[in-house]
Amino acid sequence: MRIAVLADTHDHLPEKVCTQIASADEIWHLGDVCEPAILQRLRAVGPPVQIVRGNCDSDLDWPLTLDLERAGFRARLVHIPARTAPPGCALFLHGHTHVPRDEMIAGARFLNPGCITRPNCGAPASYAWLELERGQPVGWSIVRV
């Protein structure tokens, strides 16, 4: 399973990103979409979209956290990172910092795809690919925009 992971689009989604992620099995957005029209554009790309609400989002129908299981991996999606992942969570995906992340903490892998619009701390504008296959190591690759 190949999942396109985005965060912090802040009303900006380059068309080339939409084209690049069209082959995904799913799209996960980790918050700060801001304008609902961006979510509509993501849904028009084709793959199913999962979303969590960020601190700059006003749509109260979007959840603050989302727990998913894919290919035998339990994942939690949030916008603002916690210090620890919940028990049994293998993947903890977040946005908010605008900086890509791939870090193991107490048995959970913390992942951040970075930011498409306003990267932080000298990081490039980016999104990520998450590759999950039962019984195989997790694949995580950052894509510069």
C-alpha positions, 0 to 999 in steps of 0.5 A, a space after each residue: 500500500 502506497 500512501 501520499 502524506 501531506 500536511 500544512 498546505 495552508 490554502 496552497 496545493 500545487 497542481 504538480 503535487 496533485 499529479 504526483 500523488 494521483 497514483 496513491 492508494 490513499 491520501 492522508 492530510 495531517 491538518 492545516 488545510 485551511 480552505 475547504 476547497 483544498 480538500 475538495 481538490 485533494 478528493 478530486 485526485 481520486 484516491 480516498 482521503 483521510 484528514 485530521 483538523 489542524 490548529 488553522 482549520 475551522 471545519 469542526 467535522 474534521 477529527 482532531 485524531 484519527 486511528 487507522 490500521 493498514 497492512 497490519 500497522 496501527 497508525 495515529 494521525 494528528 496535527 500537533 504532535 504529542 510526546 508519546 504515541 498511544 499504546 500499540 501505535 506503530 506509526 505516529 504521523 503529525 504535521 504542525 512543525 513544518 519540518 520533516 521527521 522520521 524518529 523512533 520514540 518508545 517503539 513508535 515511529 514519529 513521521 512528519 512529511 514537512 510542509 508544502 507551503 511554508 517550510 521551517 528551519 531551512 527544510 525544503 517544501 515537501 510531502 511524503 510517501 508512506 509504503 506499507 506491506 504486511 511483514 515488511 519494514 515501513 517505507 518513508 520517503 520525503 519528496 521535495 516540491 
